[in-house]
Amino acid sequence: MPSMSAIPLQLERGNGAEPDSLDPQLARMDSALNVLRDAYEGLMSVGRDGSVVAGTAESWSVTDGGLTYVFRLRSAAKWSNGDRVTAGDYVAAWRRLVDPATASQYAQMLEPVAGARAVFTGAAAPETLSVEAVDDLTLRVRLEAPAGHFLAILSHPSTFPVHRPSLARHGGGLARPEVAVTNGAFTPVEWQVGAWIRSERNAYYWNADQVGLDAVRYHHVADPMTELTRFRAGQLDVTYTLPPGKVEALRGASEGVLHVAPQLGVYYYGLALDRAPFASSPRLRQALAMAVDRDTLAAKVLGDGEIPAYSWVPPGVDGYQPQVFEWSVLDGPARRAEARRLYEEAGYSADRPAEFTLSFNKSPLHDRIALAVTAMWQEVLGVRVALRAEEFRVLKQTIDAREVQAFRGSWIADYNDPYSFLQVLRSGFGINLPRYRDEAYDALLDEAAVGADGGRAALLAQAEKRMLEAVPVVPLFFYVSKHLVAARVAGWYDNVMNVTYSKDLSLVE
């Protein structure tokens, strides 16, 4: 491995587990998306404050009551081989994303576009997707129905363009570093399996004059403690995260600058509404939600600045005030008393306790959380909970097979909009793991899609409030991003999306 001093303007960036792919339409892992955000640029991007800002789109207009979007691309936008970025590159990428042959996990991302559902369900050809290159720099998109979150969707890597000649020449291999052509600030040039991915500055990037680095190396370090050790040894400039429970010990540490910031992500326990005992017992679900002391959980069990969750949508989402459980205004004793009352109304008691299994994926952190929460349930309500720790792959299979009662889940926002969270619990949605079904909830989401900005937020708030009353999930805490940044790195910023582009950073010695 070359030393850091050999290339003064190369950023050494910790990036978690090894990426699954560098193909914009196929990548799923967060580590892959980090590389892709530096390598490509979508119509929209994530601003330094986490908001949605212009990317390759220089301007856009919305007409026909929110059904038609017309984007004008930057004339200076080029691929890393010097070719112009065209509207046709977006058409090709979006058709590829929804094509069942691609088998993209993110095919539903473009569901608002007219014809998308018919394509990704196999009922229509990709060419029927309502996206059109009017000319090289003009892209027209027709939506199925107005969608206030559509621009936010376009900041997600799955919607990034593809270089059409590369797609024609290399097909599914177009993203291999030895042949990759990208339109972002950096282009992957080498992938050392098990070690790192190296990207070099794209001299043709439309804003290349403002890029302060020559290269970025993304290090595959899945274990946070190993990553911290490597940072302390001077092998990394930035960590992907930090080991659980280390924030206080690192506060004021001399080896780097500590960054801890709220992130749009929720850690929750899902309750299977198609299984006993939760299917027909809303009071039991409400009692379980009330019996958890989230403040103690965040401060004593976690201790890294995590935020107690009394809503489903995290604080900090653009233009939205999350709704909270009505009982969240009660003090601890009053909450516990109300939880016991609901538990008894549900037909349970010390002699007849509720019994169920809580399934979660193995890890020391998940173990600690499960033990703490079930101890609270036992103390307040007398519930009997069996703990089942499984490998993540097995947990996913048991959830899909509906062999669970309560289970650990989490959701990290794909884009900065409340709909990114609320859609998760829409009837029939693929990742609606509790199997929550409520026509009124769905109708509010549909109505919000056609509402003006202010009215949209109010309708989404009604939907969240209604869902919280049903308690298909027990939100426990909201995530925080955690990074150590070396003193030689200038320009680092935090935001709720946990997105920091390497193009905005520089190195000072």
Order of alpha helices (4+ residues) and beta strands (2+ residues): beta-alpha-beta-beta-beta-beta-alpha-alpha-beta-beta-alpha-alpha-beta-beta-beta-alpha-alpha-beta-alpha-beta-alpha-beta-alpha-beta-alpha-beta-alpha-alpha-alpha-beta-beta-beta
